[in-house]
């Protein structure tokens, strides 16, 4: 391993890639966590219905993104090339589209379930070698746990009467 001009060891491209995935993944949690805190604390920063929509929209975007990631993974499977996997990879986007139209708190319950199912699918695929990035299982486990906790917290908060 080589060192930089400052004496710090340089990271391999593979290490840089994994680090970037973790940074971007954790960064993607920010709207979930901030939105959940604002909703759960009945913040007056924004109208509650706007916050509900913002969190729901972000959940839909990320759930769709995860389905797209599985589409890409299915395209890159060398041995399996399963049309079923390719077809299933569009389900998260369809679920997201439906869930943004469902009233709260049920949309957030639905998102919690959908993210749980997607997380298990990604974790299992990684462990079985269908996704050839062993570090991805741990990343998906951590990100899924945080998102599901946020969705459950928002579901509880949006099921409560808002104090005026």
C-alpha positions as CSV (number, residue, x, y, z in Angstrom):
1,X,0.0,0.0,0.0
2,X,1.4,3.4,-0.9
3,X,1.1,6.6,1.1
4,X,-0.1,10.0,0.1
5,X,2.1,13.1,0.5
6,X,0.6,13.5,4.0
7,X,1.7,10.1,5.0
8,X,-1.8,8.6,5.0
9,X,-2.2,5.3,3.2
10,X,-3.9,5.4,-0.2
11,X,-7.1,3.4,-0.7
12,X,-7.5,1.0,-3.5
13,X,-10.2,1.7,-6.1
14,X,-12.3,-1.1,-4.6
15,X,-12.0,0.4,-1.1
16,X,-12.8,3.8,-2.5
17,X,-15.9,2.4,-4.2
18,X,-17.2,0.7,-1.0
19,X,-16.5,3.9,1.0
20,X,-18.4,6.0,-1.6
21,X,-21.4,3.5,-1.5
22,X,-21.5,3.9,2.3
23,X,-21.3,7.7,2.2
24,X,-24.0,7.9,-0.5
25,X,-26.2,5.4,1.3
26,X,-25.9,7.2,4.6
27,X,-26.5,10.5,2.8
28,X,-29.7,9.1,1.4
29,X,-30.9,8.5,5.0
30,X,-30.8,12.2,5.8
31,X,-34.3,13.0,4.3
32,X,-35.7,10.0,6.1
33,X,-34.2,10.9,9.5
34,X,-34.8,14.7,9.3
35,X,-38.3,14.2,7.9
36,X,-39.1,11.7,10.7
37,X,-37.8,14.0,13.4
38,X,-39.8,17.0,12.0
39,X,-43.0,14.9,11.8
40,X,-42.6,13.1,15.1
41,X,-41.8,16.4,17.0
42,X,-44.7,18.2,15.3
43,X,-42.3,20.8,14.1
44,X,-43.7,24.1,12.9
45,X,-40.9,24.4,10.2
46,X,-43.4,23.3,7.6
47,X,-47.0,22.3,7.2
48,X,-47.4,18.7,8.4
49,X,-49.1,17.7,5.2
50,X,-46.1,19.0,3.2
51,X,-43.7,17.0,5.4
52,X,-45.8,13.8,5.0
53,X,-45.7,14.3,1.2
54,X,-42.0,15.0,1.2
55,X,-41.1,11.9,3.2
56,X,-43.5,9.8,1.2
57,X,-42.1,11.1,-2.1
58,X,-38.5,10.4,-0.9
59,X,-39.5,6.9,0.1
60,X,-41.0,6.3,-3.3
61,X,-37.8,7.6,-5.1
62,X,-35.5,5.4,-3.0
63,X,-37.7,2.4,-3.3
64,X,-37.8,2.9,-7.1
65,X,-34.0,3.4,-7.1
66,X,-33.5,0.0,-5.3
67,X,-35.7,-1.7,-7.9
68,X,-33.5,-0.1,-10.6
69,X,-30.4,-1.4,-8.8
70,X,-31.9,-4.9,-8.9
71,X,-32.6,-4.5,-12.6
72,X,-29.0,-3.6,-13.2
73,X,-27.8,-6.6,-11.0
74,X,-30.1,-8.9,-13.0
75,X,-28.6,-7.7,-16.3
76,X,-25.1,-8.4,-14.9
77,X,-25.8,-11.9,-13.6
78,X,-23.6,-14.2,-15.8
79,X,-24.9,-17.6,-14.8
80,X,-28.5,-17.1,-14.1
81,X,-30.0,-14.4,-16.4
82,X,-33.4,-14.9,-14.9
83,X,-36.4,-13.1,-16.6
84,X,-38.2,-13.5,-13.3
85,X,-35.6,-11.5,-11.4
86,X,-35.8,-8.8,-14.1
87,X,-39.6,-8.7,-13.9
88,X,-39.5,-8.6,-10.0
89,X,-37.1,-5.7,-10.2
90,X,-40.0,-3.4,-11.4
91,X,-42.2,-4.3,-8.4
92,X,-40.6,-1.8,-6.0
93,X,-41.4,1.1,-8.4
94,X,-45.0,-0.1,-8.9
95,X,-45.3,-0.4,-5.1
96,X,-43.9,3.1,-4.6
97,X,-46.3,4.5,-7.1
98,X,-49.3,2.9,-5.3
99,X,-48.1,3.8,-1.8
100,X,-47.7,7.6,-2.5
101,X,-51.4,7.5,-3.3
102,X,-52.4,5.7,0.0
103,X,-53.4,8.0,2.9
104,X,-51.2,8.2,6.0
105,X,-50.5,6.3,8.2
106,X,-51.0,3.4,5.9
107,X,-48.7,4.6,3.2
108,X,-45.9,4.6,5.7
109,X,-46.8,1.2,7.0
110,X,-46.7,0.0,3.4
111,X,-43.3,1.6,2.8
112,X,-42.0,-0.1,5.9
113,X,-43.1,-3.4,4.6
114,X,-41.8,-2.7,1.1
115,X,-38.4,-1.6,2.3
116,X,-38.2,-4.7,4.5
117,X,-39.0,-7.0,1.6
118,X,-36.5,-5.3,-0.6
119,X,-33.9,-5.4,2.1
120,X,-34.3,-9.1,2.6
121,X,-34.2,-9.7,-1.1
122,X,-31.0,-7.7,-1.5
123,X,-29.4,-9.2,1.5
124,X,-30.3,-12.8,0.4
125,X,-29.1,-12.2,-3.2
126,X,-25.8,-10.9,-1.9
127,X,-25.3,-13.8,0.5
128,X,-26.1,-16.2,-2.3
129,X,-23.7,-14.6,-4.7
130,X,-26.2,-13.2,-7.1
131,X,-25.0,-9.7,-6.3
132,X,-21.2,-9.9,-6.4
133,X,-20.4,-7.4,-3.8
134,X,-20.1,-9.1,-0.4
135,X,-20.1,-5.7,1.4
136,X,-23.5,-4.8,-0.1
137,X,-25.3,-7.2,2.3
138,X,-24.2,-5.2,5.4
139,X,-24.9,-1.9,3.7
140,X,-28.4,-2.9,2.8
141,X,-29.0,-4.3,6.3
142,X,-28.0,-1.0,8.0
143,X,-29.9,1.2,5.5
144,X,-33.0,-0.9,5.6
145,X,-33.1,-0.9,9.4
146,X,-32.9,2.9,9.6
147,X,-35.5,3.4,6.9
148,X,-38.0,0.9,8.3
149,X,-37.6,2.5,11.8
150,X,-38.3,5.9,10.3
151,X,-41.3,4.7,8.3
152,X,-42.8,3.0,11.5
153,X,-42.1,6.2,13.5
154,X,-43.8,8.4,10.9
155,X,-46.7,6.0,10.7
156,X,-47.3,6.3,14.4
157,X,-46.8,10.1,14.4
158,X,-49.2,10.6,11.5
159,X,-51.8,8.5,13.2
160,X,-52.0,10.9,16.1
161,X,-54.2,14.0,16.1
162,X,-52.2,17.1,15.5
163,X,-52.4,19.6,18.4
164,X,-53.4,23.1,17.2
